[in-house]
Every structure is written in structure tokens, then in C-alpha cells.
Amino acid sequence: MPSALPDGEPVPHDGSLPASARADAESRPLGFYLHVPYCATRCGYCDFNTYTATELRGTGGVLASRDNYAETLVEEVRLARKVLGDDPRPVRTVFVGGGTPTLLPAADLVRMLGAIRDEFGLADDAEVTTEANPESVDPAYLAELRAGGFNRISFGMQSARQHVLKILDRTHTPGRPEACVAEARAAGFDHVNLDLIYGTPGETDDDWRASLDAALGAGPDHVSAYALIVEEGTQLARRIRRGEVPMTDDDVHADRYLIADEVLGAAGFDWYEVSNWATSDAGRCLHNELYWRGADWWGAGPGAHSHVGGVRWWNVKHPGAYAAALAEGRSPGAGRELLSAEDRRVERILLELRLREGCPLSLLRPAGLAAAERALSDGLLEREPFTAGRAVLTLRGRLLADAVVRDVVD
């Protein structure tokens, strides 16, 4: 089941933000994340805030229904306009995620995007992305999205091997994600991403290479590759605990990452974040870069997280409770926190060190700088950027990114 929300102070009834959150807002880009919490089935590894029809039955009535979900989410976009007041920024990025956004009619996704356009305006070069399950779209659906203003799409491929997909409880068939890339290109999408997962129990190096080869053969300009994380409370965690499938160890994850970087690099993809590769700067996911660079975004939908000017908040998780709050004219926020200057410094290091450009050494305190110098000596940081005042991970450093970050934030 979905993981728990963090603790925090109450969100005001009207969702209002402290004046400090609006300070210097025009110097930061603004994005929107729209969460669609519905899935046809629950994948065995998933602990996202998503719900199947069975899980929702009897727990929210009409308020939890996906039939009227678009209108409910539009109400939060209107709330965002009230909270941000006369903020003049047009929206730079929109990302529709889930769940499976494409379980909704394409017209619903276009309607949600239209509300953002109406309330805030979109930047001339706005990036507008939706995630999609390969089995939930067809050429007509993709054409409707493209005509409605979407210009980037991300397909959940995960693997090209049927036995790996079965362990993950993925319902699409091998070959369908690759066909979706061709259909998206034909519909006029500028940028297409394929999501892959490595380290699934039972996956071999050959399986992983086959998945990479299949992904590249489809012709995307962006690939995301993530190590499988087995979250407590998931079906996969229970299966591993019962000994039905083996746990994949960290050494296997490291080997698979090296394979990914080798294969993707040879095909003209450059890494720009530890788990993300693109064929050009234009192919990078600008929305995710808002997160990694501490910009502003409003997360609309059940369980969605937002950040504006050092204030972070998160919505109630259940679709019924979310819809009820908006129907009563109040914020669906469940809690929030005001980040201190130290919080923001630490987060910049945590996130920016994962980027190809790295993080400024000026963010580090003396102990952290000493740790960075040790990492440089150990071959975990690039020497040339270091002399220019930035900490940039080497390939070996990317394998140990979490450990490097822990050391340098002191």
C-alpha cells in the first residue's frame, strides 16, 4: 500500500503561504505536477500513492471516482491561483504523473492542462509531459494529447523480458513500449522517454542488455534507468520475505548501472543526472530539473507534494478526502514545513551533486569540504571541475553517490 505522509504543521484552511515564500519569486521558474492516482492493477513493487478500483470500492463513493477527477483537480489549480495571487510567472513545466494518467480520457488531461493555461499562462517554450502505460494509449489518444498541448511523453517500459515483467506484475507485453515510441513520434511529440528498471529478481545481465537494446532501437531521446528498490509493505517485499524470489544485491545493481552507462553512452546518450540520460540538452526533463535545483512547483492531486519559496507541503492521500476538501472550499493540504536556510543548503547538496554540473564547493562547510577532498583523492569526484569550484561525480562516484553525499553534507 502507499507509504505514509511525513509529519508537519497544519496547512491553513485557505492554503495561504507566508510572505517569505513569495520573495524573489520571479527569479525562480514555476512548474506544476498533476497527480492522477488511478491504476488498472497494482504492480508488486509499487508503493506510490495510487489506487485500483478494488482498493477504492466503498472508501470514497462518487468523490473518489475517476469519472469526475479532472474537474476536482481543476479546482486545485484555481486554488493555486488564489494562493499565489498576482504572481506573474507563466508556468514553465507541467508533468502529469501517477498512477496511470492515461487511464483518464485524453480530453481530461487536456482539460487539466487548459486550466493551468487559463489561470497562469504557459511559457512560450513550456515543457508539457505525461506519463503513460503502453497498454493504455493508441495513435488516436496520442494525437489528441499532442493537439491539446502535450509535447513530451514518458512510457513505463521497465524491461523487454516477459519473465522480468511478470515478477514486477507489469501488464504490458514486450514490444508494446517500443511501438508506442513510434506512435508518439507520428503524433508529433518532440521528446519521448522510456523508463527502465534494473535489478529485478531473476533478471540476468543478458536480460538487462536486451532491455537497453530494445529501448534504444525504439528511438527515444531520453532514457531513465532506476535500480529496483524493494519497499516494505509491497507485494514484492512479501514474496522476497517468503523466499519465493531472491533479493538482488548491491553489487548486481552496480554492475547493471555500469552496463547502462556503457550502452547508452555508446548510443549517443549523455548522463545529466545519476539515473537519467538524454541525447541532447533539449531532451533533458526540465520538470525534474525544477525539483533537483530547488525551484518552485505546485503539486496538485491526492498525496502530491509542493514547494514554493522554501515552504514545502503535501496533500491528503486518499482521492475521496482530497475531493471532499476541495468541495468544501478548503485546501487539501495535510501538512507543511518551512525550510530553514540550513535545510535548503543541505537539500541543494543532496540534489545538485547528482547532476552532471555538480554542486558548488561553496555550499560545503569545512568538514564537508575535507570530505570532498578525500572523495577527489579516491576518484569519486572529477578533478578539473573541482579546481574550478564544483563537485562533480565520476562514474565510480555515481555508483557511490549516496555515500558521497552523506560525507560532504557535514
C-alpha positions as CSV (number, residue, x, y, z in Angstrom):
1,M,0.0,0.0,0.0
2,P,1.1,3.6,-0.4
3,S,3.7,4.9,2.0
4,A,2.9,7.3,4.9
5,L,3.0,11.1,4.6
6,P,5.6,13.0,6.7
7,D,4.7,14.9,9.8
8,G,4.4,18.7,9.6
9,E,2.5,21.7,10.8
10,P,-1.1,22.2,9.7
11,V,-1.8,23.9,6.4
12,P,-4.0,27.0,6.7
13,H,-7.7,26.4,5.7
14,D,-7.2,28.6,2.6
15,G,-3.8,27.2,1.7
16,S,-2.2,30.7,2.2
17,L,1.6,30.9,2.2
18,P,3.9,33.1,4.4
19,A,5.1,36.3,2.7
20,S,8.6,34.9,2.6
21,A,7.6,32.3,0.1
22,R,6.8,34.9,-2.4
23,A,10.0,36.9,-2.1
24,D,12.1,37.0,-5.3
25,A,9.6,34.6,-6.9
26,E,10.3,36.0,-10.4
27,S,13.9,34.7,-10.2
28,R,12.6,31.1,-10.0
29,P,10.8,29.1,-12.6
30,L,7.4,27.7,-11.7
31,G,6.1,24.2,-12.6
32,F,3.0,22.1,-12.0
33,Y,2.9,18.4,-11.1
34,L,-0.6,16.9,-11.6
35,H,-1.1,13.5,-9.9
36,V,-3.5,11.0,-11.3
37,P,-3.9,8.3,-8.6
38,Y,-5.6,5.6,-10.6
39,C,-4.2,2.3,-11.8
40,A,-5.8,-0.7,-13.5
41,T,-3.8,-3.1,-11.3
42,R,-1.1,-2.6,-8.6
43,C,2.4,-3.6,-9.6
44,G,4.1,-5.8,-7.0
45,Y,7.0,-3.3,-6.3
46,C,4.9,-0.1,-6.2
47,D,4.3,1.9,-3.0
48,F,3.2,5.1,-4.8
49,N,0.0,6.9,-3.8
50,T,-2.2,5.0,-6.3
51,Y,-5.4,3.1,-6.1
52,T,-7.1,0.4,-8.2
53,A,-10.9,0.3,-8.5
54,T,-11.0,-2.6,-5.9
55,E,-9.0,-0.6,-3.4
56,L,-11.3,2.4,-3.8
57,R,-14.6,0.5,-3.6
58,G,-16.6,1.7,-0.7
59,T,-14.0,4.2,0.6
60,G,-14.9,7.4,-1.1
61,G,-18.1,7.0,-3.2
62,V,-18.5,9.3,-6.1
63,L,-15.9,11.7,-4.7
64,A,-13.1,9.1,-5.3
65,S,-14.3,8.3,-8.8
66,R,-12.0,8.9,-11.8
67,D,-15.1,10.0,-13.8
68,N,-15.1,13.5,-12.3
69,Y,-11.4,13.6,-11.3
70,A,-10.4,16.2,-13.9
71,E,-12.9,18.7,-12.6
72,T,-11.7,18.1,-9.0
73,L,-8.1,18.7,-9.9
74,V,-9.0,21.8,-11.8
75,E,-10.4,23.2,-8.6
76,E,-7.0,22.8,-7.0
77,V,-5.4,24.7,-9.9
78,R,-7.9,27.5,-9.2
79,L,-6.9,27.4,-5.6
80,A,-3.3,27.7,-6.6
81,R,-4.1,30.9,-8.5
82,K,-5.8,32.3,-5.4
83,V,-2.9,31.4,-3.1
84,L,-0.2,32.7,-5.4
85,G,-2.2,35.9,-6.1
86,D,-0.7,38.3,-8.6
87,D,2.4,36.1,-9.1
88,P,3.2,37.0,-12.8
89,R,5.2,33.9,-13.7
90,P,3.9,31.8,-16.6
91,V,4.2,28.0,-16.0
92,R,7.5,26.7,-17.3
93,T,6.8,22.9,-17.0
94,V,3.8,20.7,-16.4
95,F,4.2,17.0,-15.6
96,V,1.2,14.6,-15.3
97,G,2.2,11.6,-13.3
98,G,0.7,8.7,-11.3
99,G,-0.6,6.1,-11.2
100,T,-1.5,5.8,-14.8
101,P,-2.6,9.2,-16.1
102,T,-3.7,7.7,-19.4
103,L,-6.4,5.7,-17.7
104,L,-8.3,9.0,-18.0
105,P,-9.7,10.1,-21.3
106,A,-7.2,12.3,-23.2
107,A,-9.7,15.1,-23.1
108,D,-9.5,15.1,-19.3
109,L,-5.7,15.5,-19.4
110,V,-6.1,18.3,-21.9
111,R,-8.7,19.9,-19.7
112,M,-6.4,19.9,-16.7
113,L,-3.6,21.5,-18.8
114,G,-6.1,24.0,-20.1
115,A,-6.9,25.1,-16.5
116,I,-3.2,25.9,-15.9
117,R,-3.0,27.8,-19.2
118,D,-6.2,29.8,-18.3
119,E,-5.1,30.6,-14.7
120,F,-1.4,31.1,-15.1
121,G,-0.4,31.0,-18.8
122,L,2.3,28.8,-20.2
123,A,5.7,29.9,-21.1
124,D,6.3,30.0,-24.9
125,D,8.7,27.1,-24.6
126,A,6.8,25.2,-21.9
127,E,7.6,21.5,-21.5
128,V,4.3,19.5,-21.0
129,T,4.8,15.9,-20.1
130,T,2.6,13.0,-19.2
131,E,3.5,9.5,-18.1
132,A,1.7,6.7,-19.9
133,N,1.2,3.0,-19.6
134,P,2.0,1.4,-23.0
135,E,-1.3,-0.6,-23.0
136,S,-3.5,2.5,-22.2
137,V,-2.8,4.6,-25.3
138,D,-3.2,4.2,-29.1
139,P,-2.5,6.5,-32.0
140,A,-5.7,8.4,-31.7
141,Y,-5.2,9.0,-28.0
142,L,-1.7,10.3,-28.5
143,A,-2.8,12.6,-31.4
144,E,-5.4,14.1,-29.1
145,L,-2.8,14.7,-26.4
146,R,-0.4,16.3,-28.8
147,A,-3.2,18.6,-30.3
148,G,-4.1,19.6,-26.7
149,G,-0.6,20.9,-26.0
150,F,1.4,18.0,-24.7
151,N,4.9,17.8,-26.2
152,R,6.7,15.2,-24.1
153,I,5.7,11.7,-23.1
154,S,7.2,9.1,-20.8
155,F,6.4,5.4,-21.2
156,G,6.9,2.9,-18.5
157,M,8.8,0.1,-20.3
158,Q,10.7,-1.4,-17.3
159,S,12.0,-4.4,-19.2
160,A,11.9,-6.2,-22.6
161,R,11.8,-9.6,-21.0
162,Q,8.5,-11.2,-20.2
163,H,9.7,-13.1,-17.1
164,V,11.1,-9.9,-15.6
165,L,7.8,-8.0,-16.3
166,K,6.0,-10.9,-14.6
167,I,8.0,-10.5,-11.4
168,L,7.2,-6.8,-11.5
169,D,3.5,-7.5,-12.2
170,R,3.6,-5.3,-15.3
171,T,0.7,-5.9,-17.6
172,H,2.1,-4.8,-20.9
173,T,3.7,-7.1,-23.4
174,P,7.3,-6.9,-24.6
175,G,7.5,-4.8,-27.8
176,R,4.5,-2.6,-27.0
177,P,6.5,0.3,-25.4
178,E,8.7,0.4,-28.5
179,A,5.7,0.6,-30.7
180,C,4.4,3.4,-28.5
181,V,7.5,5.5,-29.2
182,A,6.8,5.2,-33.0
183,E,3.2,6.2,-32.4
184,A,4.2,9.2,-30.3
185,R,6.6,10.3,-32.9
186,A,4.0,10.0,-35.6
187,A,1.6,12.1,-33.4
188,G,4.2,14.8,-33.3
189,F,5.7,14.5,-29.8
190,D,9.0,16.4,-29.6
191,H,10.5,14.3,-26.8
192,V,9.9,10.7,-25.7
193,N,11.3,9.0,-22.6
194,L,11.4,5.3,-21.8
195,D,11.6,4.3,-18.1
196,L,13.6,1.1,-17.3
197,I,14.2,-0.8,-14.0
198,Y,17.2,-2.9,-13.3
199,G,18.0,-5.4,-10.6
200,T,14.6,-7.3,-10.7
201,P,14.9,-10.7,-9.1
202,G,15.7,-13.3,-11.8
203,E,17.0,-10.7,-14.2
204,T,20.4,-11.5,-15.8
205,D,23.0,-9.2,-17.4
206,D,21.8,-10.5,-20.8
207,D,18.2,-9.6,-19.9
208,W,19.3,-6.1,-19.0
209,R,21.3,-5.6,-22.1
210,A,18.3,-6.8,-24.2
211,S,16.1,-4.2,-22.5
212,L,18.6,-1.5,-23.2
213,D,19.0,-2.6,-26.8
214,A,15.2,-2.7,-27.3
215,A,14.8,0.7,-25.7
216,L,17.5,2.3,-27.9
217,G,16.1,0.6,-31.0
218,A,12.8,2.3,-30.4
219,G,14.4,5.8,-30.9
220,P,13.6,7.8,-27.7
221,D,15.7,10.8,-26.9
222,H,15.7,10.2,-23.2
223,V,16.1,7.1,-21.0
224,S,15.6,6.8,-17.3
225,A,17.1,3.7,-15.6
226,Y,16.4,3.1,-11.9
227,A,17.6,0.3,-9.6
228,L,14.7,-1.6,-8.2
229,I,14.0,-0.6,-4.6
230,V,12.0,-3.2,-2.6
231,E,9.8,-1.1,-0.4
232,E,8.3,-2.6,2.8
233,G,4.6,-3.3,2.6
234,T,4.7,-4.1,-1.1
235,Q,3.7,-7.5,-2.6
236,L,7.3,-8.0,-3.9
237,A,8.7,-7.4,-0.4
238,R,6.4,-10.1,1.0
239,R,7.4,-12.5,-1.8
240,I,11.0,-12.0,-1.0
241,R,10.4,-12.4,2.7
242,R,8.7,-15.7,2.0
243,G,11.6,-16.9,-0.1
244,E,9.6,-17.1,-3.4
245,V,12.0,-14.8,-5.3
246,P,15.6,-13.8,-4.4
247,M,16.7,-10.4,-3.3
248,T,19.1,-8.7,-5.7
249,D,22.3,-7.4,-4.0
250,D,24.1,-4.0,-4.4
251,D,26.9,-5.5,-6.4
252,V,24.5,-6.6,-9.1
253,H,22.9,-3.1,-9.1
254,A,26.3,-1.6,-9.6
255,D,27.1,-3.9,-12.5
256,R,23.8,-3.2,-14.2
257,Y,24.4,0.6,-13.8
258,L,27.8,0.3,-15.5
259,I,26.2,-1.7,-18.3
260,A,23.6,1.0,-18.7
261,D,26.1,3.8,-18.8
262,E,28.3,1.9,-21.3
263,V,25.4,1.0,-23.7
264,L,23.7,4.4,-23.5
265,G,26.9,6.3,-23.9
266,A,27.9,4.3,-27.0
267,A,24.5,5.2,-28.5
268,G,25.0,8.9,-28.0
269,F,23.2,9.4,-24.7
270,D,24.9,11.5,-22.0
271,W,24.1,11.3,-18.4
272,Y,22.8,14.6,-16.8
273,E,21.5,13.1,-13.6
274,V,22.6,9.9,-11.9
275,S,19.6,7.9,-13.3
276,N,18.9,9.9,-16.4
277,W,20.4,10.1,-19.9
278,A,19.5,12.2,-22.9
279,T,20.7,12.7,-26.5
280,S,20.8,16.5,-26.1
281,D,20.2,19.3,-23.7
282,A,16.8,19.8,-25.3
283,G,15.9,16.2,-24.4
284,R,16.5,16.6,-20.7
285,C,13.5,16.6,-18.5
286,L,13.1,20.2,-17.4
287,H,10.4,19.5,-14.9
288,N,12.6,17.1,-12.9
289,E,15.3,19.7,-13.1
290,L,13.0,22.1,-11.2
291,Y,13.0,19.5,-8.4
292,W,16.7,19.0,-8.5
293,R,17.5,22.7,-8.5
294,G,15.1,23.7,-5.7
295,A,12.8,25.8,-8.0
296,D,9.0,26.3,-7.3
297,W,6.3,23.8,-8.2
298,W,2.7,23.2,-7.2
299,G,1.7,19.6,-6.8
300,A,-2.0,19.1,-7.4
301,G,-3.8,15.8,-6.6
302,P,-4.0,13.3,-3.7
303,G,-0.7,13.0,-1.9
304,A,1.1,15.4,-4.2
305,H,4.0,17.5,-2.8
306,S,4.6,21.1,-3.5
307,H,7.4,23.6,-2.9
308,V,7.3,27.4,-3.1
309,G,10.0,29.7,-1.8
310,G,11.2,27.4,1.0
311,V,7.7,26.2,2.0
312,R,7.0,22.5,1.3
313,W,3.6,21.0,1.8
314,W,1.7,17.8,0.9
315,N,-1.9,16.9,0.2
316,V,-4.1,14.3,1.9
317,K,-3.6,11.0,0.3
318,H,-7.0,9.5,-0.4
319,P,-8.9,10.6,-3.5
320,G,-12.1,10.8,-1.5
321,A,-10.6,13.0,1.2
322,Y,-8.9,15.2,-1.4
323,A,-12.1,15.8,-3.3
324,A,-14.1,16.4,-0.1
325,A,-11.7,19.2,0.9
326,L,-11.9,21.0,-2.4
327,A,-15.7,20.6,-2.5
328,E,-15.8,22.3,0.9
329,G,-13.7,25.2,-0.3
330,R,-10.6,24.4,1.7
331,S,-7.1,23.4,0.9
332,P,-6.4,19.6,0.6
333,G,-3.1,20.2,2.3
334,A,-2.3,17.6,5.0
335,G,0.8,19.3,6.4
336,R,3.7,21.5,5.6
337,E,7.2,22.6,6.7
338,L,9.1,25.8,6.5
339,L,12.7,25.0,5.4
340,S,15.4,26.8,7.2
341,A,18.5,28.2,5.4
342,E,20.4,25.1,6.6
343,D,17.7,22.8,5.3
344,R,17.9,24.4,1.9
345,R,21.7,24.3,1.9
346,V,21.7,20.5,2.7
347,E,19.0,19.9,0.1
348,R,21.0,21.7,-2.6
349,I,23.9,19.4,-1.9
350,L,21.8,16.3,-1.8
351,L,20.2,17.1,-5.2
352,E,22.7,19.1,-7.2
353,L,25.5,16.6,-6.5
354,R,23.5,14.1,-8.6
355,L,23.6,16.4,-11.6
356,R,26.2,16.4,-14.4
357,E,27.0,20.0,-13.4
358,G,27.5,19.1,-9.8
359,C,27.2,21.4,-6.8
360,P,29.3,24.4,-5.8
361,L,32.0,23.7,-3.3
362,S,31.0,27.0,-1.7
363,L,28.0,25.1,-0.2
364,L,30.2,22.9,1.8
365,R,31.3,23.6,5.4
366,P,34.9,22.8,6.4
367,A,34.2,19.2,7.4
368,G,32.3,18.7,4.2
369,L,35.0,20.3,2.1
370,A,37.6,18.0,3.7
371,A,35.3,15.0,2.8
372,A,35.1,16.3,-0.8
373,E,38.9,16.4,-1.0
374,R,39.0,12.8,0.2
375,A,36.4,11.9,-2.4
376,L,38.6,13.6,-5.0
377,S,41.6,11.6,-3.9
378,D,39.6,8.4,-4.0
379,G,38.5,9.0,-7.6
380,L,34.9,9.8,-6.7
381,L,34.9,13.4,-7.9
382,E,36.2,14.9,-11.2
383,R,39.5,16.9,-10.8
384,E,39.0,19.6,-13.4
385,P,35.6,20.8,-12.1
386,F,36.9,20.6,-8.5
387,T,39.7,23.1,-9.3
388,A,37.0,25.3,-10.8
389,G,35.0,25.2,-7.6
390,R,32.4,22.4,-8.3
391,A,32.0,18.9,-7.0
392,V,31.1,16.6,-9.9
393,L,30.8,12.8,-9.6
394,T,32.9,10.5,-11.6
395,L,31.4,7.2,-12.9
396,R,32.6,5.5,-9.8
397,G,31.3,8.3,-7.8
398,R,27.9,7.9,-9.3
399,L,27.9,4.3,-8.0
400,L,28.5,5.6,-4.5
401,A,26.5,8.8,-4.8
402,D,24.6,8.3,-1.6
403,A,27.7,7.7,0.4
404,V,29.5,10.8,-1.1
405,V,26.5,12.9,-0.3
406,R,26.4,11.7,3.3
407,D,30.0,12.6,3.8
408,V,30.0,16.1,2.3
409,V,26.9,17.4,3.9
410,D,28.6,17.6,7.3
